């Protein structure tokens, strides 16, 4: 029991608080109510899990779609032109590409069960998987090519447990090097949209160059002058301004946007029943190993961009499973492998909007576009030079993220610097000098021409040799010398 001190005569003093006795309730003062129990404090929501007003989420989602919509369009148009597909089949495949891109984005962003890392991701067809798909189709037929996609999607699930155990050999040094190569390669892709390919008609057309540079300039001005939500939408506003300028210059053809029906429904197995051949699918399966390494880098750099700590051994397999599941569905709709895209990571970093619900909204928009034929055609009329100008800025941000990661990978060590230098040299070679491996056999050439795969493989192998094998050998030699001295 505690006692009160007596107040001095004529002085008023506040009541001395009674010490709390463990295990008992603190008595309320006369004439006052007892303290109400405090509600539990809710844990802070990470920005990546934070919901926003629906209107803003849709706006930000549309921004992601506008930046990346050129990829499925160009992928399907390239596939159609190379394989000489008719117009109806092309529209059907384009519809399927948008729908499956949306489904994959929802899987990766929302992360149902063990699929998807719950990070702001979008998924796309294109790149090396598209080239492999076309090569298999030309050699073995479209039905065998779709069968190869389905077999490769199943192959992901088979080899994933083994790959998960190898993730400890992919530290920041390896992933940072790979992300730099990814960024440089994507910047080149965006630049080609502006300039065209060397040797083709219209290469480096001054008007297209002007449109690309003007789009970049509009984006910079909007980012400089605006604040708040308008600044976060600077990428989309720059693209819209570039499109308006292209229209004023007569560089937009609206003829195709007004033709055709209102609804386009993807057709299941558009080439007929898939045919399965392990030999034909082997190049695609080999690529899938490099794709898993790239998915590792994409997951880590995405988490870095949104400031979320992840467990690579748990979250990277979720990304790969999302790729595999979406590719499995896509194979039945005649599409090449679907892969997580690094394009939207740059948008996340530029805008500062980290919520995964934004890319989920982008997924919904993509699905809607896939069923609305006029919207698909309207997006397809945006000039490639305008899309390329926007893409160059967004993709360059990915390169910067890779450089930042390398800055935290102890490059002061001479071995780390050497590993990074060799991996960059070999990884950038096929990007900077296209056709350098043209004299090699086709299957070997396909792998060597993937600068990301080469860079990741070289960085991982050298990291193992210098930071794992060499120290163990040195330790054994030191131990044996010590024992011999005794």
ZILIN-V96362 format. One record per run of one state. SS is the DSSP state (H for helix, E for strand, C for the rest). FROM is the first residue (numbers start at 1). TO is the last residue. If there is no record, write none. Layout:
# ZILIN-V96362
ss->SS from->FROM to->TO
ss->SS from->FROM to->TO
This chain:
# ZILIN-V96362
ss->C from->1 to->46
ss->H from->47 to->49
ss->C from->50 to->53
ss->H from->54 to->83
ss->C from->84 to->86
ss->H from->87 to->110
ss->C from->111 to->122
ss->E from->123 to->124
ss->C from->125 to->127
ss->H from->128 to->140
ss->C from->141 to->141
ss->H from->142 to->165
ss->C from->166 to->166
ss->H from->167 to->169
ss->C from->170 to->171
ss->H from->172 to->195
ss->C from->196 to->205
ss->H from->206 to->225
ss->C from->226 to->227
ss->H from->228 to->232
ss->C from->233 to->233
ss->H from->234 to->248
ss->C from->249 to->255
ss->H from->256 to->258
ss->C from->259 to->262
ss->E from->263 to->263
ss->C from->264 to->277
ss->H from->278 to->306
ss->C from->307 to->311
ss->H from->312 to->332
ss->C from->333 to->338
ss->E from->339 to->340
ss->C from->341 to->342
ss->H from->343 to->351
ss->C from->352 to->355
ss->H from->356 to->371
ss->E from->372 to->372
ss->H from->373 to->380
ss->C from->381 to->383
ss->H from->384 to->407
ss->C from->408 to->413
ss->H from->414 to->432
ss->C from->433 to->441
ss->H from->442 to->448
ss->C from->449 to->450
ss->H from->451 to->485
ss->C from->486 to->486
